């Protein structure tokens, strides 16, 4: 392989990896806030699927991509709120409820799809989200398209990343939220209402999962099929562990995943001798390896997945 | 567990069913008649019962296996992957040794190898959880995806049958008929059903009357309590996952040898063969009691079978079943938590 070909490959990966990373990143950012407040949300996958189908339906019928994302976010918030009632107010087991919400979202997204488009018809398609090409800057060779030629939501999500990071580590409310995740009793003594912070966290988590799902159906695939996310929600949860509850590290982890997806699409064509099933395994194997790399126990918020019972 | 509690849980499960029946409106069916049809197709006819029990066999075995690590609050979501690996290993044995060894030995060998396959597949997540604290739900689920793609490769590559190449739909060659598990005389039910019942009863005693079962329960109540009382937590968890993964592998073997006779591809989105996921609500609904699981697996197996028929007749997608399972999980959890006597007492104090 000569040098220019390798450069071309790297450029293709750079350009492709950012959009591919975004669905996982959006969900993972929500999950980071969730977990910082001590809530383990394992229903992300279901919430993403619900966001994906909602976004697609709204865009398909009203041709308004902004409304589509708003609707997907609203459905995510609804699921987040239900999640909150079940695990914060009713104090049910977060692991079981998370799995149950995944089932509900997984099944329901398929049911809604089939009710509207039928079981065996060709999937509906919508135009995918357009890119913004910043004049001059985007034509810089090699890095131009990658940094200055993304779709608008990428920039919105990166601003969200900066805001969330600032909120968590540089504001009083962020400190309160993390205290709730470490020890709700201490938070209560400090005069902070743990329930309020936890509800805010689950609602944000639901919103970001819904947006992430809609990004997948509207900006990448331009369509919907059964079980579209194929485990991305769980990869998002794994990346929160990998990122050690720091938004920027989580972002870096999701970029690795974006690269893995682009890499396997490319390799399928370049080197088809290996059966393509092995390429398809790649994201999941990489997730397992990444979890393994974290190695020594990642320091989770001390009260992660534990309900807060007042006065105990 | 007292009878009042059981009635209460059953009540909440039906509440969950009623709520999920609302989705029948999307398909121009009234909720109650939709639910009625679903249950009638599962339990109302002789043929329906045969198909329901066919679904129940792998479901019962897997759920009973899941009840073991679940007792220690170790959430094995990977039964689907362990089931698939069990299928692959057992089919490989069947195709390799079919005409060399007597049928009974072949079946026994396939069962043992299926167990080993499932148990091996369960080990990486277990070890990762115990030694680096990796969330077992994520790792077991990732193993499921890897197993799915491994299966897709195996049925279209190494184990692809000659007839499948002609038809173009990848499956393995069939296990010879004489090596299959026989039907129960006078019925159309595979003797795999008897195997699953025996497994359930053995596991009931394992969890209820052995030191192992008692220690798992202690671990489930809290790692601190367990380690103060001198339990080797790591050893017991690994053992519980060997049993759970292995039994899921046996379920895969029984599924191939008792029902399908060939290895068929299963996609992740394929709800109709997702016994490993359905096993989770089955086990939880029965509060992890293996004898209770016999009934809950027949119940959810019947719903799965009914949904099959409804997809064919009313174009209601089988995915509806997964929603129903999710809602049933939530509501049975509420039912278990909900303490009627406590609420009544609190009212009296006030």
Interface residues (C-beta under 8 A of the other chain):
Chain A: X42 X46 X86 X90 X91 X92 X93 X95 X96 X97 X98 X99 X100 X101 X102 X103 X104 X105 X106 X107 X108 X109 X110 X111 X112 X113 X114 X115 X118 X119 X225 X226 X227 X230 X231 X234 X237 X238 X241 X275 X277 X278 X280 X281 X284 X285 X287 X288 X291 X292 X294 X295 X296 X297 X298 X300
Chain B: X23 X26 X27 X75 X77 X124 X128 X132 X133 X134 X135 X137 X138 X139 X141 X142 X143 X145 X146 X149 X150 X152 X153 X156 X157 X268 X269 X271 X277 X280 X281 X284 X311 X315 X316 X317 X319 X320 X321 X322 X323 X324 X325 X326 X327 X329 X330 X333 X334 X337
